[in-house]
Amino acid sequence: MRWALLVCLFCFAAGVWAGDVGQIKAATGAVFLERQGQRLPATAGMPVQESDTLVTGADGSAGVTFSDNSVLSVGPGSVLAIERYAFDSTTHNGHFDASLKKGTLAVVSGKMVKQSPDAMRVRTPSSIMGVRGTEFVVKVTEPGS
């Protein structure tokens, strides 16, 4: 009976850890993670998962490091959705798709883009950027502003 309980706990913990693709390294002001219909206050050390949306208020900003060592910084008034993320730490193969719906985003790409230059894409309401270099900044303003 104890073994069955331990196996169940291990499988549950592995499932939770398997969903983590990064970690919030810094969060100032109003910063939230939207996950599975819930809005959670984001704090440094909090894990980021595939399909999370990072939302910053007018005074908010956040820095996130992903498992391939990609670093994203999101500025005030931003909405960034992590649509798809997978990374193989052995081969450095993977894919990273995100959508910046509004606000600002600065990126320093990690091991995945070094291995496969077409592995990272960032969508905005008016464009899709295929990341070929190592650093970029993008700003999305609301129409009429």
KAMO-V502754 format. One record per pair of residues at least 4 apart in sequence whose ideal C-beta (glycine too) atoms are under 8 Angstrom apart, sorted by the first residue. I is the first residue (numbers start at 0). J is the second residue. If there is no record, write none. Layout:
BEGIN
i: (I & I)
j: (J & J)
END
This chain:
BEGIN
i: (0 & 1 & 2 & 3 & 4 & 5 & 6 & 7 & 8 & 9 & 10 & 11 & 12 & 13 & 14 & 15 & 18 & 18 & 18 & 19 & 19 & 19 & 19 & 20 & 20 & 20 & 20 & 20 & 20 & 20 & 20 & 21 & 21 & 21 & 21 & 21 & 21 & 21 & 21 & 21 & 22 & 22 & 22 & 22 & 22 & 22 & 23 & 23 & 23 & 23 & 23 & 23 & 23 & 23 & 23 & 23 & 23 & 23 & 24 & 24 & 24 & 24 & 24 & 25 & 25 & 25 & 25 & 26 & 26 & 26 & 26 & 26 & 26 & 26 & 26 & 26 & 27 & 27 & 27 & 27 & 28 & 28 & 28 & 28 & 28 & 28 & 28 & 29 & 29 & 29 & 29 & 29 & 30 & 30 & 30 & 30 & 30 & 30 & 30 & 30 & 30 & 31 & 31 & 31 & 31 & 31 & 31 & 31 & 32 & 32 & 32 & 32 & 32 & 32 & 32 & 32 & 32 & 33 & 33 & 33 & 33 & 33 & 33 & 33 & 34 & 34 & 34 & 34 & 34 & 38 & 39 & 41 & 41 & 41 & 47 & 47 & 47 & 47 & 47 & 48 & 49 & 49 & 49 & 49 & 49 & 50 & 50 & 50 & 51 & 51 & 52 & 52 & 52 & 52 & 53 & 53 & 53 & 53 & 53 & 53 & 53 & 53 & 54 & 54 & 54 & 55 & 55 & 55 & 55 & 55 & 55 & 55 & 55 & 55 & 55 & 56 & 56 & 57 & 57 & 58 & 59 & 59 & 59 & 60 & 60 & 60 & 60 & 61 & 61 & 62 & 62 & 62 & 62 & 63 & 63 & 63 & 63 & 64 & 64 & 64 & 65 & 65 & 65 & 65 & 65 & 65 & 65 & 66 & 66 & 67 & 67 & 67 & 67 & 67 & 67 & 67 & 67 & 68 & 68 & 69 & 69 & 69 & 69 & 69 & 69 & 69 & 69 & 70 & 70 & 70 & 71 & 71 & 71 & 71 & 71 & 72 & 72 & 72 & 73 & 73 & 73 & 73 & 73 & 74 & 74 & 74 & 74 & 75 & 75 & 76 & 76 & 77 & 77 & 77 & 77 & 77 & 78 & 78 & 78 & 78 & 79 & 79 & 79 & 79 & 79 & 79 & 80 & 80 & 80 & 81 & 82 & 82 & 82 & 82 & 83 & 83 & 83 & 84 & 84 & 84 & 84 & 85 & 85 & 86 & 86 & 86 & 86 & 86 & 86 & 87 & 87 & 87 & 90 & 91 & 91 & 91 & 91 & 91 & 92 & 92 & 92 & 92 & 93 & 93 & 93 & 93 & 94 & 94 & 94 & 95 & 95 & 95 & 95 & 95 & 96 & 96 & 96 & 96 & 97 & 97 & 97 & 98 & 98 & 98 & 99 & 99 & 99 & 99 & 99 & 99 & 100 & 100 & 100 & 101 & 101 & 101 & 101 & 102 & 102 & 103 & 103 & 103 & 103 & 104 & 104 & 104 & 104 & 105 & 105 & 105 & 106 & 106 & 106 & 106 & 106 & 106 & 107 & 107 & 108 & 108 & 108 & 108 & 108 & 108 & 108 & 109 & 110 & 111 & 111 & 111 & 112 & 112 & 112 & 112 & 112 & 112 & 113 & 114 & 116 & 116 & 117 & 117 & 118 & 119 & 119 & 120 & 120 & 120 & 120 & 121 & 121 & 121 & 121 & 122 & 122 & 122 & 123 & 123 & 123 & 123 & 124 & 128 & 128 & 130 & 140)
j: (4 & 5 & 6 & 7 & 8 & 9 & 10 & 11 & 12 & 13 & 14 & 15 & 16 & 17 & 18 & 19 & 46 & 48 & 49 & 46 & 47 & 48 & 66 & 47 & 48 & 49 & 65 & 66 & 81 & 84 & 86 & 46 & 47 & 63 & 64 & 65 & 66 & 69 & 81 & 84 & 44 & 45 & 46 & 47 & 63 & 64 & 30 & 32 & 41 & 42 & 43 & 44 & 45 & 46 & 47 & 61 & 62 & 63 & 43 & 62 & 63 & 64 & 70 & 43 & 60 & 61 & 62 & 30 & 41 & 42 & 43 & 45 & 59 & 60 & 61 & 62 & 58 & 59 & 60 & 61 & 55 & 56 & 57 & 58 & 59 & 60 & 75 & 55 & 56 & 57 & 58 & 59 & 40 & 41 & 53 & 54 & 55 & 56 & 59 & 60 & 61 & 38 & 39 & 40 & 41 & 53 & 54 & 55 & 38 & 39 & 41 & 45 & 47 & 51 & 52 & 53 & 54 & 37 & 38 & 39 & 51 & 52 & 53 & 54 & 39 & 48 & 50 & 51 & 52 & 54 & 45 & 45 & 53 & 61 & 51 & 53 & 63 & 65 & 81 & 81 & 81 & 82 & 83 & 84 & 85 & 80 & 81 & 82 & 80 & 81 & 78 & 79 & 80 & 81 & 61 & 63 & 73 & 77 & 78 & 79 & 80 & 81 & 77 & 78 & 79 & 59 & 60 & 61 & 73 & 74 & 75 & 76 & 77 & 78 & 102 & 75 & 76 & 75 & 76 & 75 & 75 & 76 & 77 & 72 & 73 & 74 & 75 & 72 & 73 & 70 & 71 & 72 & 73 & 70 & 71 & 72 & 73 & 68 & 69 & 70 & 69 & 70 & 71 & 84 & 86 & 95 & 109 & 86 & 88 & 86 & 88 & 91 & 93 & 95 & 109 & 110 & 111 & 109 & 110 & 95 & 106 & 107 & 108 & 109 & 111 & 112 & 119 & 106 & 107 & 109 & 79 & 97 & 104 & 105 & 106 & 104 & 105 & 106 & 77 & 79 & 102 & 103 & 104 & 102 & 103 & 104 & 105 & 102 & 103 & 101 & 102 & 99 & 101 & 102 & 103 & 104 & 99 & 100 & 101 & 102 & 97 & 98 & 99 & 100 & 102 & 104 & 97 & 98 & 100 & 97 & 96 & 97 & 98 & 122 & 94 & 95 & 96 & 93 & 94 & 95 & 96 & 93 & 94 & 91 & 92 & 93 & 95 & 110 & 111 & 91 & 92 & 93 & 114 & 110 & 111 & 113 & 114 & 115 & 111 & 114 & 115 & 118 & 111 & 114 & 115 & 118 & 111 & 118 & 119 & 111 & 112 & 118 & 119 & 120 & 119 & 120 & 121 & 122 & 120 & 121 & 122 & 121 & 122 & 123 & 104 & 121 & 122 & 123 & 137 & 139 & 123 & 124 & 139 & 124 & 139 & 140 & 141 & 138 & 139 & 136 & 137 & 138 & 139 & 121 & 136 & 137 & 138 & 134 & 135 & 136 & 119 & 121 & 130 & 134 & 135 & 136 & 133 & 134 & 112 & 113 & 119 & 130 & 132 & 133 & 134 & 113 & 114 & 115 & 118 & 119 & 116 & 118 & 119 & 130 & 131 & 133 & 133 & 118 & 130 & 131 & 129 & 131 & 130 & 129 & 130 & 127 & 128 & 129 & 130 & 127 & 128 & 130 & 137 & 126 & 127 & 128 & 127 & 128 & 137 & 139 & 139 & 135 & 137 & 135 & 144)
END
